[in-house]
Amino acid sequence: VVVVSETGSGKTTQLPKMVAEALGPDGGRVGCTQPRRIAAASVAKRVAEELKVPLGGFVGYQVRFEDKTSRGTRIKFMTDGILLAETQGDRGLKQYGALIIDEAHERSLNIDFLLGYLKQLLDRRKDLKIVISSATLDAGAFAAFFGHGTPVIEAPGRMFPVAEFFLPPKEDEDLAQHVARAVDDLTAMEPQGDVLVFLPGEREIRECADVLEGRQYRSTEVLPLFARLGLGDQQRVFQPGNKRRLVLATNVAETSLTIPRIACVVDTGIARVSRWSPGKGVQRLQIEPVSQASARQRKGRCGRVRDGVCVRLYEEEELLERPEFTDPEIRRSSLAGVILRMKSLGLPEI
């Protein structure tokens, strides 16, 4: 099944519960992949709270270096890398009665590999249920890939109105100063609303944090959020507090995560993208404009519980000229590791 549901519909937290109920107590474990560690951990905690069960029991999660599951875990959240690693020891993925590949639109190497692997696995495991889920994907293409009349379910989200403004840079204005100008404007409009700022990387986050802390906004704290940050520090953005918060994040906050109280989003329109350099034989991280799909995801981080504001730090015409989707990682990466993994699993047609 391919499920396309707008940001704010609750698909990430509700689908696993619905699938577990449909499978019944003897239907096997429900596995749900997330593209990032922080998403797997935070979603598992949210679902456990909703079901009023301890984390690590009926609902658990596994990420690199941390396993919060038990023999009784029925709903398991994990990174796509964890599920990929499990194929080495359990090629039939026999512990699972159903697998949910969430945020499939990201088209990472891991996600594309898993989709190809699961398509072949379905020939051997007719009982396995597969759900492909996202807010912004080409549902027809994914359904055609799996064939056999794969059904597509589209569900509307429940979003509050989000006002959109474009604030292009001034001449000789660096990124940190540009972000600070946007936050100044938002502070005048929404003095109590939390702000989520999307930045391309850790260095830019630290530079912006220095500038924003120098602004000395009243009763405001600046919180960073990036992949290399420890899980404990990452979880700070989900904890309630009395101060207004400025959350400075990379695209780890673009999908799956619902950060409480976010009223405003500042979209710089850029992200660090990994690309293979054939001439130098290395993967390079370079700053590039985000796609229209990513821009929509960023806007959707606010408007969850109240009206929101999204400020884009570029021209509207520039957004309309951008590609609809980010090109898949498989098109911009070295495939040596993928080919070796395929050989180790005995997969055909390399």
HELIX and SHEET records of a PDB file:
HELIX    1   1 LYS A   11  LEU A   23  1                                  13    
HELIX    2   2 ARG A   37  LEU A   51  1                                  15    
HELIX    3   3 ASP A   80  GLY A   89  1                                  10    
HELIX    4   4 ALA A  104  GLU A  106  5                                   3    
HELIX    5   5 LEU A  109  ARG A  124  1                                  16    
HELIX    6   6 ALA A  139  PHE A  146  1                                   8    
HELIX    7   7 LEU A  175  MET A  189  1                                  15    
HELIX    8   8 GLU A  202  ARG A  215  1                                  14    
HELIX    9   9 LEU A  231  GLN A  234  1                                   4    
HELIX   10  10 GLN A  235  PHE A  238  5                                   4    
HELIX   11  11 ASN A  251  ALA A  253  5                                   3    
HELIX   12  12 GLN A  292  LYS A  299  1                                   8    
HELIX   13  13 GLU A  316  GLU A  321  1                                   6    
HELIX   14  14 GLU A  329  ARG A  331  5                                   3    
HELIX   15  15 ALA A  336  SER A  344  1                                   9    
SHEET    1   A 8 GLU A  66  LYS A  68  0                                        
SHEET    2   A 8 VAL A  59  VAL A  63 -1                                        
SHEET    3   A 8 ILE A  75  THR A  79  1                                        
SHEET    4   A 8 ARG A  29  GLN A  34  1                                        
SHEET    5   A 8 TYR A  96  ILE A 101  1                                        
SHEET    6   A 8 LYS A 129  SER A 134  1                                        
SHEET    7   A 8 VAL A   2  SER A   5  1                                        
SHEET    8   A 8 VAL A 152  ALA A 155  1                                        
SHEET    1   B 6 VAL A 162  PHE A 166  0                                        
SHEET    2   B 6 GLY A 308  ARG A 312  1                                        
SHEET    3   B 6 ILE A 262  ASP A 267  1                                        
SHEET    4   B 6 ASP A 194  PHE A 198  1                                        
SHEET    5   B 6 ARG A 244  ALA A 249  1                                        
SHEET    6   B 6 THR A 220  LEU A 225  1                                        
SHEET    1   C 2 ILE A 270  SER A 277  0                                        
SHEET    2   C 2 VAL A 282  PRO A 289 -1                                        
END                                                                             
